[in-house]
Amino acid sequence: MAMPWALAVYIMNMVWMVLDDWISSCVTVADEIAQALRTGDIGPFPIG
């Protein structure tokens, strides 16, 4: 049975909204970490 067009568009919009918020959060966290590294608030991450 085929999915109605309006339902497919609704699902697509909901998925895009969730992904958009998730990507925005990741970029915000990455920006905060980069700023702290530049100002010296935190040092390079130790490996090993």
LUMSELO-38822 format. One record per residue (C-alpha): residue in one letter; x, y, z. Coordinates in steps of 0.2 Angstrom, whole numbers. Each point is the difference from the previous one (the first is absolute). Last residue first. Example, Ala and Ser with C-alpha at 12.3 -4.5 7.8 and 13.67 -1.06 7.14 Angstrom:
S_68_-5_36;
A_-6_-17_3;
//
This chain:
G_239_36_125;
I_-5_16_-9;
P_-1_16_10;
F_-12_13_-6;
P_8_17_-3;
G_-2_12_14;
I_-15_8_7;
D_-3_19_4;
G_14_4_-12;
T_-10_13_-10;
R_1_-10_-16;
L_-4_-16_8;
A_-15_7_9;
Q_-7_8_-16;
A_2_-17_-9;
I_-9_-9_14;
E_-14_13_0;
D_-2_-1_-19;
A_0_-19_0;
V_-15_1_13;
T_-9_13_-11;
V_3_-11_-16;
C_-7_-15_9;
S_-15_8_6;
S_-4_8_-17;
I_2_-18_-8;
W_-13_-7_13;
D_-12_14_-3;
D_0_-2_-18;
L_-1_-19_1;
V_-16_1_10;
M_-8_13_-11;
W_5_-10_-16;
V_-8_-16_8;
M_-16_10_4;
N_-1_8_-18;
M_3_-17_-8;
I_-14_-8_10;
Y_-12_14_-4;
V_4_-1_-19;
A_-3_-19_0;
L_-16_2_9;
A_-6_13_-12;
W_4_-11_-15;
P_-10_-14_7;
M_10_-16_3;
A_-3_-14_-13;
M_-7_-17_5;
//
